[in-house]
Amino acid sequence: MPSLLLQRSSEWIWLNKPSGLPVFPLHQDPDSDCVLRRLLAELPEQAQGFASGFEGGIAHRLDTPTSGLLLVARSPQALAKARKAFKGKQLSKSYRFISAKTLDPKQRTLQSAIGHHPKSRRKMVVQRNPGSKCRGKWYPAHTRLRHIRGALHEAVITTGVMHQIRVHAAFAGVPLLGDTLYGGEPSPDGPGFFLHHAHLKGLGACPFLPPPANWPV
């Protein structure tokens, strides 16, 4: 299995997750290839007793189609530190994405809350007005969007709501290429959408990981 290891420090391990690789084993196939399996094969010491849902010290998740930086804690103490920082919105995560449309104006900040779609269990929905409906409660969400060049855009988030970038980008008129669930145009390279986690600020030195070289930008 190819190594995902990008960088290590005394507290953290930074992994380079490719698009299409799930972070944890699939429910229907517990022996499937995933980030956790590759991590433990290369660094078996990461099998120590981390909290449920954070096996291997993996501190956050990326959707299977999403590529990029994945933070891993090297100890339960470091994991607790990362979880506290995430919960306290002390971290900002910078993503790159491709859209067939261009953000206008070139920068935009969205603070509309996000909730589960009232009818579809696959989708999230933006709270457009006080009368908007969702299934369950609304979750605060903050996304800063910026057009970089051509089809390439940046999204910076300090909150981590399910599908946050995808649904906020679609709401702003720049749905992700390949994200047909939220109105994006089908990808010429097959299923999946173009979203990449490039940088995380707030936990010390962190590498910047550019999007894959084969992106159609």
WOMOFEN-V100439 format. One record per run of one state. SS is the DSSP state (H for helix, E for strand, - for the rest). FROM is the first residue (numbers start at 1). LEN is the number of residues. Records with the same first field share a line. If there is no record, write none. Layout:
SS->FROM-LEN + FROM-LEN
//
This chain:
-->1-4 + 9-3 + 18-8 + 27-2 + 30-5 + 43-1 + 48-7 + 59-8 + 74-2 + 88-4 + 100-7 + 111-3 + 117-7 + 127-8 + 140-3 + 150-2 + 158-6 + 172-4 + 177-3 + 183-12 + 202-16
E->5-4 + 12-6 + 26-1 + 29-1 + 58-1 + 67-7 + 92-8 + 107-4 + 114-3 + 124-3 + 135-5 + 143-7 + 152-6 + 176-1 + 195-7
H->35-8 + 44-4 + 55-3 + 76-12 + 164-8 + 180-3
//
